[in-house]
Amino acid sequence: MAVNREKILSNLKEADLFQLLQKYWTDIVDNNLTNPNSIIDWYVPTTNTWIEGKCRPKHWDALLIERSKWNALMQKKNAYYINSTPKGIFVFDIKQLEEPVWDYNKMAKSTYFEGSGTKIEKDSGYYPISKASFQLDQILIY
């Protein structure tokens, strides 16, 4: 039976993305479980890789990253920013990319947590999908 990849990706939450990433990085650790205030979502001990993940219910040609998360990732040796959209799971090796152009954008304080209806200014930039290092969904969803 064929998998409807777009339907799966459209409804993905960060916990689901984490479970999918466990197929690729079997020792990945959810930092949010050990430290609820962690600014970076996940860590892979065997490769000393830090990962910030986001799930977008709509596809965009450029994906937003908050400056505070980018700054934290840039302090690490290996850092990925992973975004799922209905068209795929895109992996950005941010150490290999130019720094985004930063701007303040008014957006929801949180997508899934307390304060989701509250709008605040966030210092953020964008990575074009075309700059993704690779796409993981073909490997993880079959």
N, C-alpha and C positions, 0 to 999 in steps of 0.2 A: 504494500500500500504506500503510495506516495505521500510524503510529508508536505503540508502546506507551510513552507518556510516563512512566507510573509505574515501569515496569521500568527504563527508562533512568535515571530520577532515583534509584531505589533503589540502583543500583550505581555512582553517580557518585563519583569521587575528585576531590580538589582540582585535579589536573592536567587532568582532563576539564572541570571547571567553568571553569578558565582558558581552555581552548580554545573553549568555548562563548561566554565573555565577549568573546573576540576578534571575534566576529561583531557585537557591539554597540559595543565600544570597540576599533577596529582597531589602535590604537597602544599598547594596554595592555602593561605591562612586568612581568615576574615578578621581584620583588625578591629572591626566594630564590635565583635564579641568580647575581645580582651580589653578594649579601651573604647567605650562609647563616644569619647571626644576625639577619636583619631581623625585627623584631617585626610588621611589616605586610606582608601577602602581595604586593599588587599596586599599581601606580601607573599613572595615565593622564596623560601629559604635556600633551596638548592642553587638558585641562580642569582640570589640577592637582588630580586626584582620587585619593585614597588608599582602598584597599579591603582589608578583611580578609574572607577567604572560609572557609566551613566547609561540609562535606558530611555530612549526617546520614542514615544508612540507615533511620531510623525517623522518622515524622512526630510532632512535638510541637506543642502549641498555643502554647508559649512556647519561645524559643530562647536558649540560654546564650551569654553573651559573658564572656570573662575581663577582669577589671578592668585588667590591665596593657595589654591590647590596646586597650580602650576609651580609656584614658588617652593612649596613643600616637596614636590616631585623632583624639582631641579637640584635639590640638596642630596639626592640619592644617586648611586652609581648607575643603576639601571632603572628606567622609569617609562611606564606605558600609560597612555590615556586610552581607554577602550570605551567605545560607544556602540550601542545597538540601536538600529532604526529598523523600520519594516523592510528595508532593502539590504540589511546585512549587519555584521558585527565588525566594526572597523577599529584597527589597532594602530595607534600613533606612537612611534618611538620618539618622544619629545626631545630627547637629547640630540637627535639627528635633524630637527626642524628649527627654523628661525623662530625667535620669540614672537608670539602673536602681537598684533596691534591692540592695545588695551583701551577700553572705553567703559564708562558707567552705563549700565542698562537697568531699567526698572523691570523687575520680574518677581515672581513668587518667591517668598522666603524659603520655601521648601516645596518639593513636588509631592512627596508622600507622607511627610511628617507634620508635627504640630506647627501651625503657622502657615499652612499651605495657601490660605486665602489672603495672607498679608503680602503686600508689595513692598519691596525694598530696592535700593540701588546696589547693584553688584558690579565690582570691577572685574571685567571679563573680556576675553578675546575669542577668536574663532580659528579653527583648523579646517581648511577645505578637505572634503572627502578625498579629493585627488592626491592629497599629501599623506594619506594613510599608508603605513608601512606594509600592511597586509590585511586580508579579510579572513576572519575565522569561521564564519557561519557554515561554509561548505564542509569544513572539517567536523564541526560540533553538532550540526543538525542534519541528520540523514534519515 
